[in-house]
Amino acid sequence: MGEINGILSLISSPGESEYTNEVVPLTSKEWQDSLRIASGESPIRGIAVFTDGCQRAAFRKEEDALVPFEGFFTPVFNYARKVTDAATGASEIAELLASAKLCEHSDDDKTLVVGVVEMD
């Protein structure tokens, strides 16, 4: 998921799998077969990578496609641009991921990595 000039964009869609919680560990011999690489437009101002436990909160389904949910990502990116202490930021994001609101969408584990670039 990326933010390009204030517009949210799905850079690499979730993979299709037969089972919920199916993953290919980086330590497996076949990890490269599961790798999905996408090229995006630039300049990318923010990027988010997350586990499937965040998907229901992070995406909306429109027609037959997943689209990033602005109500989730815009506040997360805005917060990431303001936070000045990494430990505080990590703690507050962990609280968000453990919140009742997000847990009502998924009881799966949730991991979220957010990166932002401030451009002058």
Residue pairs with C-beta under 8 A, 6 or more apart in sequence:
1 8
1 9
1 10
1 11
1 47
1 48
1 49
1 50
1 58
1 68
1 73
2 8
2 9
2 11
2 40
2 44
2 46
2 47
2 48
3 9
3 44
3 45
3 46
3 47
3 73
3 77
3 116
4 40
4 41
4 42
4 43
4 44
4 45
5 43
5 45
6 45
8 67
8 68
8 70
8 73
8 74
9 40
9 41
9 68
10 59
10 66
10 67
10 68
11 38
11 40
11 47
12 36
12 37
12 38
13 36
13 66
14 52
14 55
14 66
15 34
15 36
20 52
20 108
21 52
21 108
24 30
24 31
24 33
24 34
25 31
43 117
43 119
44 117
45 77
45 116
45 117
45 118
45 119
46 77
46 80
46 114
46 115
46 116
46 117
47 114
47 115
47 116
48 58
48 73
48 76
48 77
48 112
48 113
48 114
48 115
49 112
49 113
50 58
50 110
50 111
50 112
50 113
51 108
51 109
51 110
51 111
51 112
52 106
52 108
53 97
53 106
53 108
53 109
53 110
53 111
54 97
54 102
54 106
54 110
54 111
54 112
55 106
56 105
56 106
57 69
57 72
57 101
57 102
57 105
57 106
58 68
58 69
58 72
58 73
59 66
59 67
59 68
59 69
60 66
60 67
60 68
60 69
61 67
76 93
76 96
76 112
76 114
77 114
77 116
79 89
79 92
79 93
80 89
80 114
80 115
80 116
81 116
81 118
83 89
83 92
93 112
93 114
96 102
97 110
97 111
97 112
98 110
102 110
